[in-house]
Amino acid sequence: MIRVTLELIPGGFGEPELLGRIDIDNQIQRTLSDHRRGDYHYRLFKKRTAKVWKEGLIEDFPRLSYHTWNLVRKILDDAAAGSGVI
């Protein structure tokens, strides 16, 4: 699992405030059949809660050709397309 957390640090040194979190799970079936590609289930969580805000699936991601940040961007684009806004 990959976890991305987004924090606000007031003034650059204050107590961090959690703004959001993304959990990304590799759906291992794709990786076992082709280690170069992956399917990833993601969950975006609401600020300071364990409540899922949005979730989805990124399929057939070229995991060896692109960086993890490309996967995160694809997830954010996918989540935004689901409702028009994040």
N, C-alpha and C positions, 0 to 999 in steps of 0.2 A: 504494500500500500504506500502511496505517496500522499503526504499531507502538506498543504500549503496554507499558511496562516497569514492574515493581513492585520497588522497592528498600527495604531496611531500612537506615536510617542510625542506627547505635548512638549513643545520647545526643544525637541531633540534629546531630552534627557529625563523627562517626567515618567511617571508610572504608565507602562503600556496599556492601551485599551484595545481589546479585541474587536475588530471590525467585521471579520468574517473568516470562514475556513472552507477549504475544498478538500474532500477526501477522494482519492482516485484509486480504484481497485482494478488490477489487471485480471481480465477474464481469461484464465489460463488456457482454455481450450484452443484459442487461436494461436497463442504462443507455442503450444506444444505441436501444432500442425505446421506452423511456419514461424520460426524464431525471429524472423525479420519484421514481422507485422504483429500488431496487437489490437485487441478490443479492450476498451476501458470504460467501466461504469464510474460515473462521478456523482457526488452529492455536494451541493453548496448549502452551507448552514447559515441561518440567521445570526445576526450579531448577538453575542453573549448567550446563545442558547444551543441546545442539542437538537432543535427542530430543523428538519430539512426544508430548505426554501425552494430549491430546484434540484432536479436530478435528470440524468440522461446517460446515453451510451455513445461513445466515439468508437466507430468500427473501422477496422483495416488501417490503423495508423502505422506508418512506416517507422517503427520505433528505433531502428538502427541508423536511419538516415537523418533524423531530426533530433534536436535537443528537447529535453523535458519541457522547457519554456514554450516550445512550439505546441506541445500537447496542452499545456495550460491555456494558451491563447485559443486553441481550437475549442476547448471546453467553454471558455467565456463567450466565444462567438456562438456556439451552439445554444448555450443557456439564454443569451440575448435574443436569438432568433425565435425561441419558444414563446416569448411574450411580447417581443418588440422592445423591451427595455430590461435592463438588469437593475 
